């Protein structure tokens, strides 16, 4: 009996764009191939990965240091507000072509759209990555 094996290959796995104007959408065509022996459903949504390992802990510590109110609900509210502010400065990712079953030894064409946030400072680079199932795609957007 063959053991189930989830193995995928995505090409390209590194993307480079230029143009940091707020609201700019950068698109890339990707090919996802199932080289394993089990079918998988390709996701319809992807999110940028946070690069900082202790992201939530550091954000919470910053809020606790900043917030003088002792009420835990006030601190929690400030923490959620801080997270929302962070999210609005992040790029938005859209995956077109997902939501389908990918059988073994077959491929699917996808389009990854990356939208520059309206709150991004000019001349800043955007570096990030996202996961599409078990595969990562790295991207950089420069001026």
C-alpha positions in Angstrom: 0.0 0.0 0.0 1.3 3.4 -1.0 1.5 6.1 1.8 -0.3 9.3 1.0 2.1 11.9 -0.2 1.3 15.6 -0.5 3.9 17.1 -2.7 3.5 20.2 -4.8 5.7 22.4 -7.0 5.0 26.1 -7.8 6.6 28.1 -10.5 7.8 30.8 -10.3 8.3 30.9 -6.5 10.0 34.3 -6.5 8.4 37.5 -7.9 9.9 40.9 -8.4 7.8 44.0 -9.3 8.4 47.7 -9.4 5.9 50.4 -8.6 4.8 51.4 -5.1 2.0 53.8 -5.9 -0.8 53.3 -3.5 -3.5 51.0 -4.9 -1.2 49.6 -7.7 -2.0 46.0 -8.5 0.8 43.7 -9.5 -0.1 40.4 -11.1 1.8 37.2 -11.7 0.9 34.0 -13.4 1.8 30.9 -11.4 1.6 27.2 -12.2 0.9 24.8 -9.4 1.7 21.1 -10.1 0.6 18.2 -7.9 3.6 15.8 -7.9 2.2 13.8 -5.0 -0.2 11.0 -5.0 -3.3 12.6 -3.4 -5.7 15.2 -4.8 -5.8 18.6 -3.1 -8.1 21.5 -3.2 -6.4 24.7 -4.2 -7.3 27.6 -1.9 -9.2 30.6 -3.1 -7.5 33.0 -0.6 -4.0 33.6 0.6 -2.6 36.1 3.1 0.8 37.6 3.5 2.9 35.8 6.1 4.1 38.0 9.0 7.9 38.0 9.0 8.4 38.6 12.7 8.5 35.4 14.8 7.1 37.0 18.0 4.8 39.4 16.2 1.7 39.0 18.4 3.7 39.0 21.7 5.6 42.1 20.7 2.5 43.9 19.6 0.7 43.0 22.9 3.7 44.1 25.0 3.8 47.4 23.2 0.2 48.0 23.9 0.5 47.0 27.6 3.5 49.4 28.0 1.6 52.2 26.3 -1.9 51.7 27.9 -2.2 53.2 31.3 -5.7 51.8 32.0 -5.7 48.7 34.2 -9.0 47.4 32.8 -8.1 44.2 30.7 -11.0 45.0 28.3 -9.5 48.4 27.6 -6.1 46.8 27.0 -7.6 44.2 24.7 -9.5 46.8 22.8 -6.3 48.8 22.3 -4.5 45.6 21.1 -7.2 44.9 18.5 -7.1 48.5 17.4 -3.3 48.2 17.0 -3.6 45.0 15.0 -6.2 46.6 12.7 -3.9 49.5 12.1 -1.1 47.1 11.2 -3.3 45.2 8.8 -4.3 48.3 6.9 -0.6 48.9 6.1 -0.2 45.4 4.6 -0.4 44.4 1.0 -3.6 42.6 -0.1 -3.3 39.3 -1.9 -5.8 37.8 -4.3 -5.5 34.3 -5.8 -7.5 33.8 -9.0 -8.2 30.3 -10.3 -8.3 28.6 -6.9 -11.1 26.6 -5.4 -10.5 23.6 -7.7 -9.5 20.1 -7.1 -5.9 19.4 -8.3 -5.5 15.7 -9.0 -2.1 13.9 -8.8 0.2 14.6 -11.8 -1.8 17.6 -13.0 -1.2 21.3 -13.0 -3.3 24.4 -12.6 -2.7 28.0 -13.7 -3.2 30.7 -11.1 -3.0 34.4 -11.0 -1.6 36.1 -7.8 -2.6 39.8 -7.5 -0.7 41.9 -5.0 -2.2 45.3 -4.2 0.0 48.1 -2.7 -1.8 49.5 0.4 -3.0 53.1 0.4 -1.1 53.8 3.6 2.3 52.7 2.3 5.0 55.3 2.4 6.6 56.2 -0.9 9.9 54.6 -1.8 9.6 51.8 0.7 10.1 48.2 -0.5 7.5 45.6 0.2 9.0 42.2 0.8 6.8 39.2 1.8 5.7 35.7 1.1 2.6 33.7 1.1 1.7 30.1 1.3 -0.3 28.3 -1.3 -0.9 25.0 0.4 2.6 23.6 1.2 4.4 25.9 -1.2 5.7 29.5 -0.6 5.9 32.3 -3.0 8.3 35.1 -2.1 7.7 38.6 -3.6 9.4 42.0 -3.5 8.0 45.3 -4.8 10.4 48.2 -5.3 10.1 51.8 -6.3 
